[in-house]
Every structure is written in structure tokens, then in C-alpha cells.
Amino acid sequence: MNNLQNTDQALDIPLGNDYPEIREGIRRICANFPGSYWQDLDERRAYPDAFVKALTEAGYLSVLIPEEYGGAGLPLRAASVILEEIHASGCNAGACHAQMYTMGTLLRHGSEEQKQRWLPRIADGSLRLQAFGITEPTTGSDTTQLKTRAELVQDPAGDYYRVTGQKVFISRALHSDLMMLLVRTTPADQVEKKTQGLSVLMVDLREARGNGLEIRPLRTMVNHNTTEIFIDGLKVPVENRIGEEGRGFRYILDGMNAERIIAASEMLGYARWFIETASNYARERRVFNRPIGQNQGVQVPIARAYTEYVAADMVLRKASALFAAGLPCGEDANIAKLLASETAWHAGEACLQTHGGFGFASEYDVERIWREVRVAQVAPVSTNLILAHVAEHTLGLPRSY
Ligand SMILES: Cc1cc2nc3c(=O)[nH]c(=O)nc-3n(C[C@H](O)[C@H](O)[C@H](O)COP(=O)(O)OP(=O)(O)OC[C@H]3O[C@@H](n4cnc5c(N)ncnc54)[C@H](O)[C@@H]3O)c2cc1C
């Protein structure tokens, strides 16, 4: 009933502050981007250019890129630590985490020529891979049914795919040079399994916009620079296809454990921020002639959120260790993502309630981060879909979808 039951391999799971220099370095950068910086961006729904530049220049966004392509070549856990510390500092990595989400697909399935073409420039920040186009308006979580169609056109000047379709909720597309796009290359009625016939294309948004691709901002309750993308007759050179044609869904699935682990790390960072912020406020705020934190009704939700945080952190560390050891980690990556998103939400609720009316005042940052953590129960994957995975793959229950 557990993904470790058939292995006797001992796992090396670091506890405490692993990667202390990275944590310290991130905290130093984040100290230059206080709440007022994020409040202003939130108000204007603007992109944190200066923050992303600072992280890029310090090399933190390219830690997963191998050294031979200009990155630091560190394991996934290092990326987790970076994102956790960013969020624990009250900053937001939503503007720039996509290259970490998608990096595995490019590293594992991209050709040597593609890696040479893109990775060094992603590493030095001159090329931004910050958009990932999967979700579609009519098919949502049912990814294999997506309708964006790419047809191979043979052309003496160079073969290309002609792409037509629509994507929705695509974050940062207006602030990215490249977008990793999942499309259907073989119609669904011509494949044996619904997971076949999908392919991954790297779209150069700089050339694509105005040439068959249009991006429209889609305002949401969080500042993720989310967009809708309309594609009509876009030409994508065949050399921009990652891996084999028709195997794209498999490639995206391969990357999902890393994505779950990274997303969980961000939410654990926010859980820490909420727990610390709530505890500080509960110690200092005096009502009825005593600190509000002296009341059990105030301290219990904060303490409970902390216990949940400790448990989620442990599962996350286990998932990261399994990932690093090349062992199956789907169950733990999914559970870590679920627990972390719920821990952050419970911690956010405790923090908001602890602040009373001040929790609603933007200058305290609580309401902004409270909105942010709510997203994690829906994106990049919703809680029900995680539980469906556990039900089917761990508990052997019939597939529900
Ligand atoms: C701020 C934000 C940023 C995003 N950024 C990106 C991005 O950059 N790129 C990208 O591709 N996508 C992005 N998304 C989209 C996100 O991945 C989807 O919203 C998410 O996968 C859910 O899809 P959906 O919204 O179509 O919901 P639906 O699939 O319509 O689901 C709606 C509800 O029904 C439930 N549900 C559906 N089917 C089942 C089932 N079989 N069993 C049980 N429950 C079910 C779901 O859990 C969910 O609660 C973003 C979304 C948000 C909100």
C-alpha cells in the first residue's frame, strides 16, 4: 500500500536547515523587497522585474541547469529551498518559478542542439522561459482531451507545425520569451490510448505574437500575470519540438513530480511566514490588558498550523529524497503538495483571524498572501485530482476519471 514497500534502500533525508548558504543568500535578496514592493505590484497587477533580475543575477533561477550550460547543476532540493525561503520571506516566486517547473522536460527530453540553443541564455537571464501552456478552457483538468491542434507541414524552407487552438490561465506569457506548449499532433480518434498523440513544442513568443498568436491578460484574484492565449495558424519550426512526436503527455507527466515538490515547497514557505507573522502579532497585540496570544483560542490555531507544517515538511523531504535517489516518488510528491497547500491555508486562516481587522488591511500583507495560498488548492493541480491519484495508484481503487 505504500510506494516504499518493495524497496529496502535506505534514504538519506536531510533535516533542519539544509543548504544554509542558499537560505541566507535568498533572505539577503528578499530583504530588499519588503511588503510595500509587493503591495504596489499587487495593486497595479504589475510584474516584479527588479526582484526577478536580482534572483537571476545571483544565479538562483538557474540552479537546475547543468554546469556545462551555465547553471549550477544542483539537485531539485536546492530549487525547493530557494522557493521556500522566498515565500517564507514574504516575497513571491510566482513570477519566475516556471523555468524550474519545466526544466526537467527540457533536460530529459530536449536534444543536445536545443539545450545548447536555449539553456546558456536561460541561465544568464537573456532568455526567459517563464510560460507553460497546458490548460484549455473547454477541457481543464482532463489534459489528454486538449484541443489545440498542431499539424506537420512539409516545406522546402523547413518543416513546421501549424498550430491552432486556445489556452487559458497561462501565467507570465506577457513576460516570457519562450513558452512550453502542449498540443495534439495526432487526432484523438486516431490513437490507441488517449495519452498518445500529444507533443511538446517550444514556442518563441517574440516571433509568435502578432503572427498567429495573441495574448490577452486575464485578471485574477492574485498577481500571477495570467493570460488567455489565442492561436490561429501559428508556425512553429519542427526543430522546436521537444522529444518525439506523440509522446508529449508522457514527458509532461515525467516532470509532474518535480512540479508537485516545487509547488509544495512554496506553500511551506508561506506557511512559515504566516505562523511567524501570527505568533509575532499575538505576542505584541494587547487587548483586555494582556497579549492576545495568551488566550488559548488565539494560540491553538497557530500551534495547530505549526504541527501541520512539520508533518508536511517531513513528507516533502521524503519526496525530494526519493526523487534524488531515482525511486518512485509520485505518491509522496502528490501528498506533499496536498498537505503543504492545506497547511498554508490553515496557517493563513489562523494568521488572518489573529490580526482581527488589521488582517484585512493591505499594508499588513496578510490578506495578499492569504489570497495567494488559496490558489495552491487548485493550481498547478487541484486537490481532488491528487486524491484521485492516491486512491488509484496507492490504494488500488478503480480509476475515477
Ligand atoms: C492563478 C492561476 C495560474 C495558473 N497558471 C497556469 C499556467 O501557467 N499554465 C497552465 O497550463 N495552467 C495554469 N493554471 C490552470 C490550472 O492548472 C487549472 O486551473 C487547474 O489545473 C484546474 O483546471 P480547471 O481550472 O479547468 O478546473 P476543472 O478541470 O474544470 O475542475 C473544476 C473543479 O472540478 C474538480 N474536478 C474536475 N474533474 C474531477 C474529477 N474527475 N474528480 C474530482 N474532481 C474533479 C477539480 O478538482 C476542480 O475543483 C493556472 C490557474 C490559476 C488559477
The ligand as a MOL file (V3000), in Angstrom:
LIG
                    3D

  0  0  0     0  0            999 V3000
M  V30 BEGIN CTAB
M  V30 COUNTS 53 58 0 0 0
M  V30 BEGIN ATOM
M  V30 1 C -3.5570 31.7300 -10.8150 0
M  V30 2 C -3.5190 30.5700 -11.7530 0
M  V30 3 C -2.3920 30.3730 -12.5500 0
M  V30 4 C -2.3570 29.3110 -13.4660 0
M  V30 5 N -1.2490 29.1730 -14.2810 0
M  V30 6 C -1.2670 28.2100 -15.2510 0
M  V30 7 C -0.1970 28.1130 -16.2010 0
M  V30 8 O 0.7760 28.8860 -16.1570 0
M  V30 9 N -0.2650 27.1710 -17.1670 0
M  V30 10 C -1.3130 26.2980 -17.2580 0
M  V30 11 O -1.3120 25.4720 -18.1640 0
M  V30 12 N -2.3470 26.3630 -16.3780 0
M  V30 13 C -2.3420 27.2910 -15.3850 0
M  V30 14 N -3.3930 27.3780 -14.4980 0
M  V30 15 C -4.5280 26.4810 -14.6590 0
M  V30 16 C -4.6280 25.4000 -13.5860 0
M  V30 17 O -3.6270 24.4360 -13.7820 0
M  V30 18 C -6.0540 24.8330 -13.6800 0
M  V30 19 O -6.9450 25.8460 -13.2270 0
M  V30 20 C -6.2180 23.5780 -12.8900 0
M  V30 21 O -5.4480 22.5480 -13.4470 0
M  V30 22 C -7.6910 23.1250 -12.8530 0
M  V30 23 O -8.2600 23.1440 -14.1380 0
M  V30 24 P -9.6250 23.9260 -14.3860 0
M  V30 25 O -9.4950 25.2880 -13.8550 0
M  V30 26 O -10.0390 23.7840 -15.8090 0
M  V30 27 O -10.6730 23.1620 -13.4720 0
M  V30 28 P -11.6060 21.9470 -13.8880 0
M  V30 29 O -10.8080 20.8660 -14.5100 0
M  V30 30 O -12.7830 22.4680 -14.6310 0
M  V30 31 O -12.0890 21.4680 -12.4480 0
M  V30 32 C -13.0170 22.2340 -11.6680 0
M  V30 33 C -13.1930 21.5640 -10.3240 0
M  V30 34 O -13.7220 20.2440 -10.5150 0
M  V30 35 C -12.8790 19.2820 -9.9140 0
M  V30 36 N -12.8180 18.0830 -10.7720 0
M  V30 37 C -12.7040 18.0250 -12.1300 0
M  V30 38 N -12.6830 16.7360 -12.5410 0
M  V30 39 C -12.7680 15.9760 -11.4290 0
M  V30 40 C -12.7690 14.5600 -11.1860 0
M  V30 41 N -12.6740 13.6680 -12.1870 0
M  V30 42 N -12.8510 14.1260 -9.9150 0
M  V30 43 C -12.9650 15.0120 -8.8830 0
M  V30 44 N -12.9680 16.3490 -9.0490 0
M  V30 45 C -12.8580 16.8240 -10.2980 0
M  V30 46 C -11.4960 19.9260 -9.8150 0
M  V30 47 O -10.7760 19.3660 -8.7500 0
M  V30 48 C -11.8490 21.3990 -9.5920 0
M  V30 49 O -12.0300 21.6300 -8.2180 0
M  V30 50 C -3.4410 28.4110 -13.5530 0
M  V30 51 C -4.5680 28.6030 -12.7340 0
M  V30 52 C -4.6110 29.6530 -11.8460 0
M  V30 53 C -5.8470 29.8400 -11.0050 0
M  V30 END ATOM
M  V30 BEGIN BOND
M  V30 1 1 1 2
M  V30 2 1 2 3
M  V30 3 2 2 52
M  V30 4 2 3 4
M  V30 5 1 4 5
M  V30 6 1 4 50
M  V30 7 2 5 6
M  V30 8 1 6 7
M  V30 9 1 6 13
M  V30 10 2 7 8
M  V30 11 1 7 9
M  V30 12 1 9 10
M  V30 13 2 10 11
M  V30 14 1 10 12
M  V30 15 2 12 13
M  V30 16 1 13 14
M  V30 17 1 14 15
M  V30 18 1 14 50
M  V30 19 1 15 16
M  V30 20 1 16 17
M  V30 21 1 16 18
M  V30 22 1 18 19
M  V30 23 1 18 20
M  V30 24 1 20 21
M  V30 25 1 20 22
M  V30 26 1 22 23
M  V30 27 1 23 24
M  V30 28 2 24 25
M  V30 29 1 24 26
M  V30 30 1 24 27
M  V30 31 1 27 28
M  V30 32 2 28 29
M  V30 33 1 28 30
M  V30 34 1 28 31
M  V30 35 1 31 32
M  V30 36 1 32 33
M  V30 37 1 33 34
M  V30 38 1 33 48
M  V30 39 1 34 35
M  V30 40 1 35 36
M  V30 41 1 35 46
M  V30 42 1 36 37
M  V30 43 1 36 45
M  V30 44 2 37 38
M  V30 45 1 38 39
M  V30 46 1 39 40
M  V30 47 2 39 45
M  V30 48 1 40 41
M  V30 49 2 40 42
M  V30 50 1 42 43
M  V30 51 2 43 44
M  V30 52 1 44 45
M  V30 53 1 46 47
M  V30 54 1 46 48
M  V30 55 1 48 49
M  V30 56 2 50 51
M  V30 57 1 51 52
M  V30 58 1 52 53
M  V30 END BOND
M  V30 END CTAB
M  END
